[in-house]
Amino acid sequence: MDLKARMKLFEDDAAVLGELAQQFDENSKEHTALKHASIALWYVMLEGHDQFKDYVSRLKRVTAEQKAHFAEMGVG
């Protein structure tokens, strides 16, 4: 998956996370968790993609379903 495709995927997922976050008070644990999820997603998909891809390649206990999901995200 190239950078443009990863950026599009991030934007789509971030929009969903943003919609979900708006359902909660800004000081709630749910809103905070969604904010953290969006930061982690940014790192995984864009900023630290190569480092995360390397980390995933070294994981020992990963199911076939998880491997397929990582591959879909371009990190498997």
N, C-alpha and C positions, 0 to 999 in steps of 0.2 A: 504494500500500500504506500503510495507516494505521499509527500507532504500535503499536497492540495486535498487529497482524499481524506487524510487524517484530520485536516483542519475542518473540512465539511462535517465529518462525523462528530468532532468535538463541538462545533457550533450547534448541530442538531441536538446532541445530548445535553449541552449546557442550557439550551432553551427549555428543555423539559425540566431540568433541575431547577431553573429559575421559576418556572410556573409552579412547581411543587413548593418551593421556598416561600412564595407569596401567600401560600395558604396558612403560614404560621407567623406568629409574632417574631419580630427581628431578634428578640432576646431569648427565644426558645431553643431548647436543645435540638429540636428537629431542624430549625432554620440553620443553626450552626453546623449540624452534621451535613446538610445539603451543601453548604458553603465549602466545607472541607472536601466533600466529594468532588465538587467542581474544580477545586485547586488540584486535587490528586489527578483528576482526569486531564487537566491541562498538562501536568507534568508527564503523565504516561503517554499522551498522544502527541505532544509537541516539544516541550522544553527538554525533557529527559528521556525521550523515546529510545535512543540507542542504549542508554544505561538500563532502562527498564527491560528492554528486549533481551539484553545480556543476562539480567537477573532472572527473567522467566526461563531462559534456556538452562539455567542451573538448578531450577526447582526439582526436587526429588519426587514429592508426592502430589502429582497433578493428574486428575482424571482425564479421560479422553474428551469428555465434554468441555472441561476447562481448557484443554489444549486447542480444541476447535474454536472456542470463544476467543482465546488469545490470537489465533490465526486470523479470525475475522477482524480483529482490531489492528492487525498488522504487526503484532509483537510476538507471535508464536513461531 
